[in-house]
Amino acid sequence: MRLAGFHIENFKSIGAGGCLIRIDEIVVLIGRNNAGKSTILDAYEALASSGAALDVEFFHGQDPSVPIVITGFFDQVSPEDEERIGKGWRFAHDEFGDCVAFRYVWSVPLEKARKQSFDPDTGEFGDGGLGGFDSLIMSRIPQPVRIRPTDPVDATQAKLLAMLKDHVKQSLKADSGQTQAAFDQIEQLAQEIFTTAKQSFDELSERISRHVGQVFPGTRIALIPRSKDALDEKLIAADSYLQVTHGNTSPLGLQGTGLQRALLWSTLSVMSGASGTKKKPQTGESPRILLIDEPEAFLHPPTIRGARESLYAFALDNPDWQVIATTHSPIFIDLSKDHTTIIRVDSAPGERAHVISTDRVSFDAVERERLQMIRACNPVVNEFFFYDDIVLVEGATEQVALLHVARQLSREVHVINCLGKANLPLFARILNHFQVPYAVVHDADTPFVKTRTGYRRNAMWTMNTSIRDTATASGLGRVYTQFPHFEGEYFDEAIKSGKVDRVLRALAETDSADHRQVVAAFEAILRGDPERETSTREAFDRRMAAHVARLALQDDPLWSSARHDALAQDAVTAREAAPARD
């Protein structure tokens, strides 16, 4: 049995409408300031506390007359689990499928919550139920480790030391040699265990030093333990600390915030091994979940990208850990990774939840590679998760024009340069899953292209149908097509190079006909003018016919299938009429 997600009601800034959170290997919460991202992490801690008493400040509007309710949903219920909790508790949930559910209800400040279970027979929650479930619950709810950017350094250091200690303990237990034998005779061999453990910590410190040194050259990290007891709580005693050498030697607390934060990411990276290997089965230890607020805090931009890789590797490769992170940085979103869920938290009541799970989108290997390449070229491409007014374009020309017109209209629009027409359906699929409205602006191109050996069908022409079908599948996408491309639609030109310079010149010449035409067209697109849409095949065909008629392209082999066929037949006839060679 596994915790699949939880629902929050009347907790701090989250009201009666509630908020449903899916648990994944890594969950990234995004949203505006004060939207409730950190509140979700607080609620998870309350869920994992077995219903511990809460102060009145935790009640929505500080009104204790409205109870706090936090519900946990568990899927993957095994026969052994069912035997332990009793039969008849499983039901079908819209989000989590076949599962069981319980909840904690806080009705009085400073009093422990009541536990209630969902009974499928009545369709309601009732007190108690799920016999023998309490101990099973706590073994299946990953226990939280919370790290905030505003935490005192000694608090963060204590959490890092605890995580390192657990990591060393697991590595020692996995050793089938002398270390495991030492555990079997722990009283007699305590000193030997300490020596072995200290060696393990020194090895970790060396690896962390190499990792931190990539950002802060010359930095060294060492664990200074305050005990020589066996590997238990006393080895990492309260006065143990991390010593940092960076120019001079001093405790971590005396170092700058950037280096302190870099140490966190280096520690996570070393614990995960940063191997990229698939996550191993659970080790039998209690699962943990890292709750981290604003992991980008205090980091230099290049360091943020390294921190992102460390965080994802830690969540995906470390067998007993998961991650829930809040962020304002699009750099921390990586859709190329499995088992990743992005949730946008909106403070307005009744807002539709915006969620995307990489497992449910099911990107193939080519799409993952494309996502990585696009992000490498445009590190903030994932900003579209933070916006409601989104336009997908295939290149920089449309991006420049749309942003210019949006500024004139005082519209906060995010224009995504998808780096090519073939990538538009990929981003449309992402936005469909994320459930946000958007527009797509793309070139039609021509049905045929001329090559050295004659004319052939244009692969990019068939992409028009793929773009249209994908964008309209969710009912959220609108499509606008330029015939045959931006320059041909607005300037009656075909430009091989200098396209961005050409549009910049047109936008700068505010009295020119080119400027008026571009601005009028993109204003119509931003307003959602249905007359310019090509979201249906009929609308696409009408605009194509108008383009062909306007420029008299009926016999142009780039557009006319009949003309193309005639040219092909002429070529065959010419070959047949040619004199035979000896």
C-alpha positions as CSV (number, residue, x, y, z in Angstrom):
1,M,0.0,0.0,0.0
2,R,1.3,3.4,-0.9
3,L,0.3,7.0,-0.2
4,A,-1.0,8.2,-3.6
5,G,-2.1,11.7,-2.6
6,F,-3.9,13.9,-0.1
7,H,-6.7,16.5,0.0
8,I,-6.7,19.6,2.1
9,E,-9.7,21.6,3.4
10,N,-9.9,24.7,5.6
11,F,-6.2,24.7,6.4
12,K,-4.5,28.1,6.6
13,S,-5.0,29.8,3.3
14,I,-6.8,26.8,1.7
15,G,-10.6,27.1,2.2
16,A,-13.6,24.9,1.8
17,G,-13.0,24.3,-1.9
18,G,-9.9,22.3,-1.0
19,C,-6.8,21.3,-2.8
20,L,-6.0,17.8,-4.1
21,I,-2.3,16.9,-4.3
22,R,-0.9,13.8,-6.0
23,I,2.2,12.3,-4.5
24,D,4.9,11.4,-7.1
25,E,8.7,10.7,-6.9
26,I,9.1,14.5,-7.4
27,V,6.3,17.0,-7.1
28,V,6.9,20.7,-8.1
29,L,4.4,23.3,-6.7
30,I,4.3,26.6,-8.6
31,G,2.2,29.7,-8.2
32,R,2.2,33.3,-7.3
33,N,3.4,34.6,-3.9
34,N,0.9,33.7,-1.1
35,A,-1.0,31.3,-3.3
36,G,-0.6,28.5,-0.7
37,K,2.4,26.5,-1.9
38,S,4.2,26.4,1.5
39,T,0.8,25.8,3.1
40,I,0.6,22.5,1.2
41,L,3.9,21.5,2.7
42,D,2.6,22.4,6.1
43,A,-0.5,20.3,5.5
44,Y,1.6,17.3,4.6
45,E,3.5,17.7,7.9
46,A,0.1,17.7,9.7
47,L,-1.0,14.6,7.8
48,A,2.3,12.8,8.7
49,S,2.0,13.8,12.4
50,S,-0.8,11.3,13.1
51,G,-3.2,14.1,13.7
52,A,-1.1,16.0,16.3
53,A,-2.9,19.1,17.8
54,L,-2.8,22.4,15.8
55,D,-2.9,26.0,16.9
56,V,-5.8,28.2,16.0
57,E,-3.6,29.9,13.3
58,F,-3.9,26.7,11.2
59,F,-7.6,27.0,10.9
60,H,-8.8,28.8,7.7
61,G,-9.5,32.5,8.6
62,Q,-8.5,31.4,12.2
63,D,-12.1,30.3,12.6
64,P,-12.2,27.0,14.6
65,S,-15.9,26.6,14.0
66,V,-15.0,25.2,10.5
67,P,-13.0,22.0,11.0
68,I,-9.7,21.3,9.2
69,V,-9.8,18.2,7.1
70,I,-6.8,16.4,5.6
71,T,-7.5,13.2,3.7
72,G,-5.0,10.6,2.7
73,F,-5.6,8.3,-0.3
74,F,-3.7,4.9,-0.5
75,D,-3.4,2.8,-3.7
76,Q,-1.6,-0.4,-4.5
77,V,-3.5,-2.2,-1.7
78,S,-2.1,-5.7,-1.5
79,P,-3.9,-8.8,-0.2
80,E,-1.7,-8.6,2.9
81,D,-2.8,-5.0,3.5
82,E,-6.4,-5.9,3.0
83,E,-6.1,-8.8,5.5
84,R,-4.6,-6.4,8.0
85,I,-7.2,-3.6,7.7
86,G,-10.2,-5.7,6.8
87,K,-12.1,-6.1,3.6
88,G,-14.7,-3.8,2.1
89,W,-12.8,-0.5,2.4
90,R,-11.6,-0.2,-1.2
91,F,-13.4,2.1,-3.7
92,A,-12.8,3.7,-7.0
93,H,-11.5,7.3,-6.9
94,D,-11.5,9.6,-10.0
95,E,-7.9,10.5,-9.5
96,F,-6.3,7.6,-7.7
97,G,-8.3,4.6,-8.9
98,D,-8.7,1.6,-6.7
99,C,-7.8,2.9,-3.2
100,V,-8.7,3.3,0.5
101,A,-9.0,6.6,2.2
102,F,-8.9,8.0,5.7
103,R,-8.8,11.6,7.1
104,Y,-7.9,13.6,10.1
105,V,-10.4,16.1,11.3
106,W,-9.3,19.0,13.7
107,S,-12.4,20.6,15.3
108,V,-10.8,22.2,18.4
109,P,-7.5,24.1,18.5
110,L,-4.8,22.4,20.5
111,E,-6.6,19.1,20.5
112,K,-5.6,16.0,18.6
113,A,-7.6,15.3,15.4
114,R,-10.2,12.6,15.0
115,K,-9.4,9.8,12.6
116,Q,-12.1,8.8,10.1
117,S,-12.3,6.2,7.4
118,F,-14.2,6.2,4.2
119,D,-16.9,3.5,4.0
120,P,-17.8,2.7,0.4
121,D,-21.1,1.1,1.5
122,T,-22.4,4.4,2.9
123,G,-20.3,6.7,0.7
124,E,-19.3,8.7,3.8
125,F,-16.5,9.1,6.3
126,G,-17.0,7.8,9.8
127,D,-15.0,7.7,13.0
128,G,-12.6,4.9,13.4
129,G,-12.7,2.0,11.0
130,L,-9.9,0.3,9.2
131,G,-8.8,-1.9,12.0
132,G,-5.1,-2.2,12.6
133,F,-4.6,0.7,10.2
134,D,-2.8,3.2,12.5
135,S,0.5,1.4,12.5
136,L,0.2,0.6,8.8
137,I,-0.6,4.2,8.0
138,M,2.6,5.5,9.6
139,S,4.7,2.9,7.9
140,R,3.3,4.0,4.5
141,I,3.3,7.8,4.9
142,P,6.8,9.0,4.0
143,Q,8.0,11.0,7.0
144,P,8.8,14.6,6.1
145,V,12.1,16.4,6.3
146,R,11.4,20.1,5.8
147,I,14.0,22.6,4.6
148,R,13.2,26.3,4.2
149,P,15.5,29.0,2.8
150,T,14.8,31.0,6.0
151,D,15.8,28.2,8.4
152,P,18.7,29.0,10.7
153,V,21.9,27.3,9.4
154,D,22.1,25.1,12.5
155,A,18.7,23.7,11.8
156,T,19.5,22.9,8.1
157,Q,22.9,21.5,9.2
158,A,21.2,19.2,11.7
159,K,18.8,17.9,9.0
160,L,21.7,17.3,6.6
161,L,23.7,15.4,9.2
162,A,20.7,13.3,10.0
163,M,20.2,12.5,6.3
164,L,23.9,11.6,5.9
165,K,23.7,9.4,9.0
166,D,20.8,7.4,7.6
167,H,22.6,7.1,4.2
168,V,25.7,5.7,6.0
169,K,23.7,3.3,8.1
170,Q,22.1,1.9,4.9
171,S,25.4,1.5,3.2
172,L,26.8,-0.2,6.2
173,K,23.9,-2.6,6.5
174,A,24.2,-3.5,2.9
175,D,27.8,-4.5,3.4
176,S,27.9,-8.3,3.7
177,G,31.5,-8.2,5.2
178,Q,33.0,-7.0,8.4
179,T,30.6,-4.1,8.9
180,Q,27.5,-6.3,8.9
181,A,29.2,-8.7,11.3
182,A,30.0,-5.7,13.5
183,F,26.3,-4.9,13.7
184,D,25.5,-8.4,14.7
185,Q,27.9,-8.0,17.7
186,I,27.3,-4.3,18.3
187,E,28.1,-4.2,22.0
188,Q,31.5,-5.9,21.5
189,L,32.5,-4.1,18.4
190,A,31.3,-0.6,18.9
191,Q,34.7,1.0,18.4
192,E,35.1,-0.9,15.1
193,I,31.8,0.3,13.9
194,F,32.7,3.9,14.8
195,T,35.9,3.6,12.8
196,T,34.1,2.1,9.8
197,A,31.4,4.7,10.0
198,K,33.8,7.6,10.3
199,Q,35.6,6.3,7.2
200,S,32.3,6.3,5.4
201,F,31.6,9.8,6.5
202,D,35.0,10.9,5.4
203,E,34.5,9.3,2.0
204,L,31.1,11.2,1.7
205,S,32.8,14.4,2.8
206,E,35.4,14.0,0.1
207,R,32.8,13.4,-2.6
208,I,30.8,16.4,-1.4
209,S,33.9,18.5,-1.4
210,R,34.6,17.7,-5.0
211,H,31.0,18.5,-5.9
212,V,30.9,21.9,-4.0
213,G,34.3,22.7,-5.4
214,Q,32.8,22.9,-8.9
215,V,31.0,26.0,-7.8
216,F,33.3,27.3,-5.0
217,P,36.8,26.1,-6.1
218,G,39.1,25.0,-3.2
219,T,36.2,24.4,-0.8
220,R,36.6,21.4,1.6
221,I,33.9,19.8,3.8
222,A,34.6,17.7,6.9
223,L,32.3,16.1,9.5
224,I,33.4,16.8,13.0
225,P,31.7,14.1,15.2
226,R,31.3,14.5,19.0
227,S,31.1,10.8,19.9
228,K,33.0,7.5,19.6
229,D,29.9,5.4,20.4
230,A,28.4,2.9,18.0
231,L,26.6,4.2,14.9
232,D,23.5,5.5,16.7
233,E,22.1,8.9,17.5
234,K,25.2,9.8,19.6
235,L,27.6,9.5,16.7
236,I,25.9,12.6,15.2
237,A,25.5,14.3,18.5
238,A,23.9,17.7,19.0
239,D,27.3,19.4,18.9
240,S,28.6,17.6,15.9
241,Y,29.0,20.0,13.0
242,L,30.2,20.4,9.4
243,Q,33.5,22.2,9.0
244,V,34.1,24.2,5.8
245,T,37.5,25.3,4.5
246,H,37.1,28.0,1.9
247,G,40.1,30.4,2.3
248,N,39.9,29.8,6.1
249,T,38.5,27.0,8.2
250,S,35.2,27.5,10.1
251,P,31.9,25.9,10.9
252,L,29.2,26.0,8.2
253,G,27.2,28.6,10.1
254,L,29.9,31.2,9.4
255,Q,29.8,30.7,5.6
256,G,27.8,32.7,3.1
257,T,24.2,31.6,2.2
258,G,25.3,30.7,-1.3
259,L,27.9,28.2,-0.1
260,Q,25.5,26.9,2.5
261,R,22.8,26.2,-0.1
262,A,25.4,24.7,-2.5
263,L,26.3,22.3,0.3
264,L,22.7,21.1,0.4
265,W,22.7,20.3,-3.3
266,S,26.1,18.6,-3.2
267,T,24.9,16.4,-0.3
268,L,21.7,15.4,-2.1
269,S,23.7,14.7,-5.3
270,V,26.2,12.5,-3.5
271,M,23.5,10.6,-1.6
272,S,21.7,9.9,-4.9
273,G,25.0,8.9,-6.6
274,A,23.8,11.1,-9.5
275,S,23.9,7.9,-11.5
276,G,20.8,8.3,-13.6
277,T,20.0,4.6,-12.8
278,K,16.5,3.5,-12.1
279,K,15.2,3.7,-8.6
280,K,15.8,0.4,-6.6
281,P,13.0,-1.3,-4.7
282,Q,12.3,-0.1,-1.2
283,T,14.9,-1.2,1.4
284,G,12.4,-1.8,4.2
285,E,13.3,1.4,6.0
286,S,10.7,4.0,6.7
287,P,10.1,6.1,3.5
288,R,11.1,9.8,3.7
289,I,10.0,12.8,1.8
290,L,12.0,16.0,1.4
291,L,9.8,19.1,1.6
292,I,11.8,22.0,0.3
293,D,10.8,25.6,-0.2
294,E,12.3,27.6,-3.0
295,P,15.3,25.4,-3.8
296,E,16.6,28.2,-6.1
297,A,17.1,30.6,-3.2
298,F,20.5,32.2,-2.9
299,L,21.9,30.4,-5.9
300,H,23.8,31.8,-8.9
301,P,21.9,31.0,-12.2
302,P,24.4,28.4,-13.5
303,T,24.2,26.8,-10.0
304,I,20.4,26.5,-10.2
305,R,20.7,24.2,-13.1
306,G,23.1,21.9,-11.2
307,A,20.8,22.1,-8.2
308,R,17.9,21.0,-10.4
309,E,19.8,17.9,-11.6
310,S,20.8,17.0,-8.0
311,L,17.2,17.3,-6.8
312,Y,15.7,15.1,-9.5
313,A,18.5,12.6,-9.2
314,F,18.0,12.4,-5.4
315,A,14.3,11.8,-5.8
316,L,14.5,9.3,-8.7
317,D,17.6,7.3,-7.7
318,N,17.4,7.3,-3.9
319,P,15.3,4.3,-2.9
320,D,13.6,5.6,0.2
321,W,13.1,9.3,-0.6
322,Q,10.6,11.4,-2.5
323,V,10.5,15.2,-3.0
324,I,7.9,18.0,-2.9
325,A,9.4,21.4,-3.8
326,T,7.9,24.9,-4.2
327,T,9.5,27.1,-6.7
328,H,9.2,30.4,-8.6
329,S,11.9,29.3,-11.1
330,P,11.0,27.6,-14.5
331,I,14.5,26.2,-14.5
332,F,13.4,23.7,-11.7
333,I,10.8,22.2,-14.0
334,D,12.0,19.2,-16.0
335,L,9.4,17.4,-18.1
336,S,12.0,15.0,-19.5
337,K,12.1,13.1,-16.2
338,D,9.8,10.2,-15.3
339,H,7.6,10.2,-12.2
340,T,7.4,14.0,-12.1
341,T,4.2,16.0,-11.4
342,I,3.8,19.8,-11.8
343,I,1.0,21.4,-9.8
344,R,0.0,25.1,-10.1
345,V,-1.5,26.4,-6.9
346,D,-4.0,29.2,-7.4
347,S,-5.3,31.2,-4.5
348,A,-8.6,32.1,-6.1
349,P,-11.4,29.8,-4.9
350,G,-13.0,27.6,-7.5
351,E,-10.0,27.7,-9.8
352,R,-9.6,24.6,-12.0
353,A,-6.5,22.6,-10.9
354,H,-3.6,22.7,-13.3
355,V,-1.7,19.5,-13.1
356,I,0.6,17.6,-15.4
357,S,2.3,14.2,-14.7
358,T,5.1,13.0,-17.0
359,D,3.9,9.5,-16.5
360,R,0.5,10.3,-17.9
361,V,1.7,12.3,-20.8
362,S,4.0,9.4,-21.7
363,F,6.7,11.1,-23.7
364,D,8.7,8.9,-26.0
365,A,12.5,9.0,-26.3
366,V,12.5,11.4,-29.2
367,E,10.1,13.8,-27.4
368,R,12.3,13.7,-24.2
369,E,15.4,14.5,-26.3
370,R,13.5,17.4,-27.9
371,L,12.4,18.8,-24.5
372,Q,16.0,18.7,-23.3
373,M,17.3,20.4,-26.4
374,I,14.7,23.1,-26.3
375,R,15.4,23.8,-22.6
376,A,19.1,23.9,-23.3
377,C,18.5,26.6,-26.0
378,N,15.9,28.4,-23.9
379,P,16.4,27.8,-20.2
380,V,13.2,29.6,-19.2
381,V,10.9,27.9,-21.7
382,N,8.9,26.4,-18.9
383,E,7.6,29.8,-17.8
384,F,4.4,29.0,-19.6
385,F,3.4,26.9,-16.5
386,F,3.1,30.3,-14.7
387,Y,0.8,32.0,-17.2
388,D,-2.8,31.8,-18.4
389,D,-2.3,33.7,-21.7
390,I,-0.1,31.5,-23.8
391,V,0.8,31.5,-27.5
392,L,2.9,28.8,-29.2
393,V,5.0,29.8,-32.2
394,E,7.5,27.9,-34.3
395,G,10.2,30.6,-34.4
396,A,11.6,33.9,-33.3
397,T,9.9,36.0,-36.0
398,E,6.4,35.4,-34.6
399,Q,7.7,35.7,-31.1
400,V,9.1,39.2,-31.6
401,A,5.9,40.4,-33.4
402,L,3.5,39.0,-30.7
403,L,5.5,40.4,-27.8
404,H,5.6,43.8,-29.5
405,V,1.8,43.8,-30.0
406,A,1.1,42.4,-26.5
407,R,3.1,45.3,-25.0
408,Q,1.0,47.8,-27.0
409,L,-2.2,46.1,-25.7
410,S,-0.8,45.9,-22.1
411,R,-1.4,42.2,-22.2
412,E,0.7,39.8,-20.1
413,V,1.3,37.1,-22.7
414,H,3.8,34.3,-22.6
415,V,5.0,33.4,-26.1
416,I,6.8,30.1,-26.4
417,N,9.3,29.7,-29.2
418,C,9.1,26.0,-29.8
419,L,12.1,26.0,-32.1
420,G,10.5,24.5,-35.1
421,K,7.1,23.6,-36.5
422,A,7.5,19.9,-35.7
423,N,7.7,20.7,-31.9
424,L,4.3,22.5,-31.8
425,P,2.2,19.3,-31.3
426,L,4.5,18.3,-28.4
427,F,3.9,21.6,-26.5
428,A,0.2,21.5,-27.4
429,R,0.0,18.0,-25.7
430,I,1.7,19.4,-22.6
431,L,-0.7,22.3,-22.4
432,N,-3.7,20.0,-23.0
433,H,-2.7,17.9,-19.9
434,F,-2.0,21.1,-17.9
435,Q,-5.5,22.3,-18.8
436,V,-4.8,25.9,-19.8
437,P,-6.1,27.7,-22.9
438,Y,-3.6,28.7,-25.5
439,A,-3.2,29.7,-29.2
440,V,-0.9,28.3,-31.8
441,V,0.5,30.5,-34.7
442,H,2.3,28.5,-37.4
443,D,3.3,28.6,-41.1
444,A,1.3,26.5,-43.6
445,D,4.3,26.0,-45.9
446,T,3.4,24.6,-49.3
447,P,2.0,21.2,-50.3
448,F,5.0,20.5,-52.5
449,V,8.7,21.5,-52.5
450,K,11.1,21.7,-55.4
451,T,14.2,19.6,-55.2
452,R,17.1,19.0,-57.6
453,T,15.2,16.1,-59.1
454,G,11.8,17.7,-59.4
455,Y,8.9,18.3,-57.0
456,R,7.9,16.2,-54.0
457,R,5.4,16.3,-51.3
458,N,6.3,18.6,-48.3
459,A,6.6,16.7,-45.0
460,M,5.8,20.0,-43.2
461,W,2.5,20.2,-44.9
462,T,1.2,17.1,-43.2
463,M,2.3,18.7,-39.9
464,N,-0.6,21.2,-40.3
465,T,-3.1,18.4,-39.6
466,S,-1.2,17.2,-36.6
467,I,-1.0,20.7,-35.1
468,R,-4.7,21.3,-35.7
469,D,-5.8,17.9,-34.3
470,T,-3.6,18.1,-31.2
471,A,-4.6,21.7,-30.3
472,T,-8.3,21.1,-30.7
473,A,-8.3,17.7,-28.9
474,S,-8.7,19.3,-25.4
475,G,-11.1,22.1,-26.5
476,L,-8.5,24.6,-25.2
477,G,-6.3,25.4,-28.2
478,R,-6.9,27.9,-31.0
479,V,-5.0,27.6,-34.3
480,Y,-3.9,30.5,-36.6
481,T,-2.1,29.6,-39.8
482,Q,0.0,31.9,-42.0
483,F,0.1,31.2,-45.7
484,P,2.6,30.2,-46.7
485,H,4.7,31.7,-43.9
486,F,5.1,35.0,-41.9
487,E,6.9,36.9,-44.7
488,G,4.6,35.7,-47.4
489,E,1.4,36.5,-45.4
490,Y,2.3,40.0,-44.4
491,F,5.1,41.2,-46.8
492,D,4.5,39.1,-49.9
493,E,8.1,38.1,-49.7
494,A,10.1,34.8,-49.4
495,I,13.1,35.6,-47.2
496,K,15.9,33.0,-46.8
497,S,17.8,34.9,-44.1
498,G,17.5,38.0,-41.9
499,K,13.9,37.3,-41.1
500,V,14.0,38.7,-37.6
501,D,15.8,41.9,-38.9
502,R,13.0,42.2,-41.4
503,V,10.2,42.1,-38.8
504,L,12.1,44.4,-36.4
505,R,12.4,46.9,-39.3
506,A,8.7,46.7,-40.0
507,L,7.7,47.1,-36.3
508,A,10.0,50.1,-36.0
509,E,8.5,51.9,-39.1
510,T,5.2,52.7,-37.4
511,D,3.8,54.6,-40.4
512,S,4.4,51.8,-42.9
513,A,1.8,49.5,-44.4
514,D,3.9,46.5,-43.2
515,H,3.7,47.7,-39.6
516,R,-0.1,48.2,-39.8
517,Q,-0.7,44.8,-41.4
518,V,1.4,42.9,-38.8
519,V,0.0,44.7,-35.8
520,A,-3.6,44.3,-37.0
521,A,-3.1,40.6,-37.6
522,F,-1.5,39.9,-34.3
523,E,-4.0,42.1,-32.4
524,A,-6.8,39.9,-33.9
525,I,-5.0,36.7,-32.8
526,L,-4.5,38.0,-29.3
527,R,-8.2,39.0,-29.1
528,G,-9.1,35.5,-30.3
529,D,-10.8,36.7,-33.5
530,P,-12.6,33.6,-35.0
531,E,-12.3,35.0,-38.5
532,R,-8.6,34.4,-38.5
533,E,-8.8,31.0,-36.9
534,T,-7.9,27.8,-38.7
535,S,-8.9,25.4,-35.9
536,T,-11.0,23.3,-38.3
537,R,-10.1,21.8,-41.6
538,E,-12.9,23.8,-43.3
539,A,-11.4,27.1,-42.0
540,F,-7.9,26.1,-43.0
541,D,-9.1,25.2,-46.6
542,R,-10.9,28.5,-46.9
543,R,-7.9,30.6,-45.9
544,M,-5.7,28.5,-48.2
545,A,-8.1,29.0,-51.1
546,A,-8.1,32.8,-50.5
547,H,-4.3,32.8,-50.5
548,V,-4.1,30.8,-53.7
549,A,-6.7,33.0,-55.4
550,R,-5.2,36.3,-54.2
551,L,-1.8,35.5,-55.7
552,A,-3.1,33.4,-58.7
553,L,-1.3,30.3,-57.6
554,Q,-3.7,27.8,-59.2
555,D,-1.1,26.5,-61.6
556,D,1.9,26.9,-59.4
557,P,3.4,23.4,-58.9
558,L,4.2,24.3,-55.2
559,W,0.4,24.5,-54.6
560,S,-1.4,22.7,-57.4
561,S,-1.7,18.9,-57.2
562,A,-3.1,18.9,-60.8
563,R,-0.2,21.0,-62.0
564,H,2.3,18.8,-60.2
565,D,0.8,15.7,-61.8
566,A,0.9,17.3,-65.2
567,L,4.6,18.2,-64.8
568,A,5.3,14.6,-63.7
569,Q,3.4,13.3,-66.8
570,D,5.3,15.7,-69.1
571,A,8.6,14.3,-67.7
572,V,7.5,10.8,-68.4
573,T,6.4,11.7,-71.9
574,A,9.7,13.4,-72.6
575,R,11.7,10.4,-71.4
576,E,9.5,8.1,-73.7
577,A,10.0,10.4,-76.6
578,A,13.8,10.6,-76.2
579,P,15.8,8.6,-78.8
580,A,17.0,5.3,-77.6
581,R,20.7,5.0,-76.8
582,D,22.8,2.3,-78.4
